[in-house]
Amino acid sequence: MSTQTSLTDEKPVDAGVSRDDAFEMLSNTRRRYVVHYLEGGGTADLGDLSRQVAAWENGIDRREVTSDQRKRVYTALRQSHLPRMDRTEFVEFDPDRGEVEATDRLEDLTVYMQVVPDDEIPWSVFNGGVALVLAGLMAVGATGVPPFEMVPGYAWAIAAMGAFFLASVAQYLHECRHRLGGEGLPPSTEGHEPAGD
């Protein structure tokens, strides 16, 4: 498999999966649901996969999925999404047997699979805010403004380390909740495009 680079000469994160390939593959809700499903088990029957994707799309239990809901998803997966994922070698799809299997290339997508809700600030902005607040408090303490002047320099250093440690833990837990391929429901994709066909 050849490794591609973009016009900006960015390096793919790993052999065979460029950033463009990954983002194009994950740009559709139904394909993200397929990735989420296959990351949990590796292989799937197209009928079972269609029923589960329809359940996630409609926010209902698998047993409540109607024939029409399942058929719409089945048709879109069979005719469009799975052949596309097969051509790009993210899955192996056998339309005659109705079987889908994850490839090693699909597993390489995990680095791209965090779903970031539209109404949240990026972690880089959050961490920058924490740094600014701490810098402001230290500056106030250095100028002798009570009661901040009573805090020794090492205490500010401990406070800064503690704040960034807590921010790192919060970021890790947040990313675990908003990651495809885990147990249970896929993370919310509100604010993204409709599933479409």
N, C-alpha and C positions, 0 to 999 in steps of 0.2 A: 504494500500500500504506500503510495507516495504521500509525502507531507507537503501541504501547500502553505504559502505565506501570502498575506494580503498585500494590498498596495502600500500599506504603512509598514511593511516588513515586520509585522508582529509575528512572534513565534507561536505555533500551536502549543498548547499546554502539554500534549503528549503526541506521540507518533500517530498520524492518521486522523486526528480530530482537530480540525481548525476551528477557530472561534466562529467564523461564518457558518460552517457546517452545523455546529452545535446550536447556535442561536436560531438558524433557519429551522432546524428539526424541532426545537422547543417553542417555536413561535405560535403553535396552534394548541389549543386546549386539549383536543382529542389525542394528539400525539403525546402531550405531557402525561395524560392519563394512561396511555399505553406504556410509557416509560415507567411510570409509578407502579403499574400492575406487574410488569415484567421484572422490575428490580426486586420485587418481593418473592418471585417464584422462578423466574427464568424462562419458563415455557407456558404456553396458553393455547387453549382451544378457542377458535375465533368466536364461536357462539357464547362461551362463558365470558370471554373478554368483552364482547359487545354488550352483554347484559350488565356487566359491572360498570362499564363506561357510561351506559345509559342511566344507571342508578346514580352515579356520581353527578352527572349532568343535571339530573332532575331532583337531586337532594332527597332521594327515597331509598328504601331498602331494596335489595336485589329482587326479593319476592314480589315487590309491588310494580316492577317494570312491566309496562304493557307491551303487547306484540308490536305495535306501531313504533314505540320508542326504541325497542331493541332493533327492529328492522332498519330504522333510519341510521342508527349507529353502525350496524353490521354492513350496510351498503357502502357507507362512507369509508369505513376502515378497509373493506375488501377491495374497493375500486380505486381508492385514492391514497389514503394514509399509509397503509401497510406496504403496498408496492413501492411507494416513495421511500419508506424506511428500509425496505429490502434493497433497492437500487443503491442507496448510500451505505449499505452494509451495517446498519444499526440493528437490524433484525434479520432473521431468515424466515421468510414467509412462503408457505406452500399453500397456494389457493385451492388446489384440488383436494387436499386433505384438511384444509381449514386449520392449519397449525402455525403458530408463531413462536419463534425462539429468540431469546436475547443473544447477542454476540458480545465478544469482548469489547468491541467498539462502543456498544451501548453503555457498558459499564464505565467507559472513559468519560461519559457525559456527566458523571456525578459532580465534577468540579464546577459545572455550569448550572446545576439544578436548583439552586436556591430561588424560591419565588419571593420577590420583594413586593409587598402590597404598595399600591400607589400612594396611600395616605401616610406613609412612614418616612421619616428622614433617614438619609443614608448614615451608616455607622461612622463614616469619615467625618461627617458634620457633627454628629453627637460627640465623638472623641475630641474634635477640635473645640467644641463648646466646653467640655470638661477641662481641657488644658487652659482655655482662656479664663475660666472662673478661678482655677487654682493660681494662675499667674497673677490675676487681679488681687486675690487675697494675700499672696506673698508680697506683692508690691505695697499693699496697704500696711502689712506688717513691717516691712523694711523702712517705711517712712515714719514709723513710731506712732501710728494711730491706735489709741486704746480700743479694745483690749488685745488687738492683734499683735502689738509689739512684744507681748509677753510670751508668744509662741516661739520657741527656738527653731533654728534652721533645720535641724534634723527632724523635728516634728512635721514641718512642711513637707520634707522629702518622704516621710512615712505616709503622710496623708495623700500625697500625689501617687505613690505606689499603690496604696490601698484603693484609691479611686479608679485607677486604670485596671487593677486586677478585677474589681467588681464589674467594670464596664466590659472587660473581656469575657467574664463568666456570663453576663447578660447577653452578649452578642452570640456566644456559643449556644446557649439555650434557645435563643430566638431562631438561629439558623437551623437547629435541630427540628424545631416546630414547623419551619417553612421550607422543608426539603422534600423533593420527590423521592419515591422509592422506599419510604419507611412503612411502618405498620399503619393499618387503618386507612382513614380517608386521606386523599391527596390534599395538600395545603390549598387554601382558598385562592382562587384566581379572579376574584372580583376586581373589576377595573381593567381586565384584559379583554381581548376580543372574544365574541361569542364562539362557541365550538365550531360552528359552520360545517359544511360538508367538504 
